[in-house]
Amino acid sequence: METAKLSDMIGGWFVGNFEPSLSKTNDVEVAVKTYKAGDSEPEHYHKLAKEITVIVSGTVRMNNTKFEEGDIIVIEPNKSTDFHALTDTVTTVVKIPGANNDKYLGRADD
């Protein structure tokens, strides 16, 4: 059995082709991310990866839509999103495939 601490992972990412990682793979990336109310991420998109975000706890706004605990948001490749934590929030994020250097700031030509 292998164990680790989420606090030792960078940005909550624990599966993917990066260090540290509990499973080094290009097939998928997985993270548990924690945000304080007011935290945000700028508008961005991925050219290769589909990004699935589960709101584990809290309330967020993405693309001017409010999401809360239990909501699952799927962002397809070449579709833009932003992220604003309206309350303290925990998310689980899955990117398929795991694609290093596949985050582009700004609006996609969607």
C-alpha positions in Angstrom: 0.0 0.0 0.0 1.3 3.4 -0.9 0.1 6.5 0.9 0.6 10.3 0.4 -0.7 13.6 1.6 -2.7 15.8 -0.7 -0.8 18.8 0.9 2.4 17.4 -0.7 0.9 17.5 -4.2 1.3 20.6 -6.3 -2.1 22.5 -6.7 -3.9 19.3 -5.6 -2.9 17.4 -8.7 -2.0 13.8 -7.7 -2.5 11.7 -10.9 -0.8 12.7 -14.2 2.5 13.1 -16.0 4.1 15.4 -13.5 6.0 15.3 -10.2 5.0 14.5 -7.6 2.3 12.0 -8.9 0.9 8.8 -7.4 0.4 7.5 -10.9 2.5 8.9 -13.7 0.4 8.7 -16.9 -0.6 10.8 -19.9 -4.0 9.2 -20.0 -5.6 11.3 -17.3 -5.0 14.0 -14.7 -6.8 14.2 -11.4 -6.8 16.8 -8.7 -8.6 17.8 -5.5 -8.5 21.6 -5.3 -9.3 23.9 -2.4 -10.3 27.5 -2.9 -11.1 30.3 -0.5 -14.0 32.6 -1.2 -12.9 35.2 -3.7 -10.2 33.0 -5.4 -10.4 32.8 -9.1 -8.8 31.5 -12.2 -8.7 33.4 -15.5 -10.5 32.4 -18.6 -8.7 29.6 -20.3 -9.2 26.6 -22.6 -7.6 23.3 -23.5 -7.0 22.3 -27.1 -6.7 18.5 -26.4 -8.2 17.8 -23.0 -11.8 17.5 -21.8 -12.0 18.9 -18.2 -14.6 17.6 -15.8 -15.1 19.6 -12.5 -17.1 18.2 -9.6 -18.2 20.8 -7.0 -17.6 18.7 -3.8 -18.5 21.6 -1.5 -19.1 25.3 -1.8 -20.5 27.5 -4.6 -18.7 28.8 -7.7 -19.4 30.8 -10.8 -18.1 29.6 -14.2 -19.0 31.3 -17.4 -21.5 33.5 -15.6 -23.4 30.4 -14.3 -23.6 29.5 -10.6 -22.8 25.9 -9.5 -22.9 24.4 -6.1 -22.2 21.2 -4.2 -23.0 18.1 -6.3 -22.9 19.8 -9.7 -20.6 18.4 -12.4 -19.4 20.6 -15.2 -17.9 19.2 -18.4 -15.8 21.6 -20.5 -15.0 20.1 -23.9 -11.7 20.9 -25.8 -11.6 24.4 -27.4 -14.4 25.7 -25.1 -13.4 28.5 -22.7 -14.2 28.8 -19.0 -13.3 30.9 -16.0 -13.6 30.1 -12.4 -14.6 32.2 -9.3 -15.1 30.7 -5.8 -18.1 32.5 -4.3 -17.6 30.6 -1.0 -14.9 28.4 0.3 -14.9 25.5 -2.2 -13.5 22.1 -2.8 -13.5 20.6 -6.3 -12.3 17.4 -7.9 -11.0 18.0 -11.4 -10.4 15.3 -14.1 -8.7 16.1 -17.4 -8.8 13.5 -20.2 -6.3 13.0 -21.7 -3.6 14.2 -19.4 -2.0 16.8 -21.7 1.0 18.7 -20.4 1.2 22.3 -21.5 -2.4 22.2 -22.8 -3.8 25.3 -20.9 -4.2 28.5 -22.9 -5.2 31.8 -21.4 -8.0 33.8 -23.0 -11.0 32.9 -25.1 -11.0 30.0 -27.4 -12.4 30.4 -30.9 -15.5 28.5 -29.9 
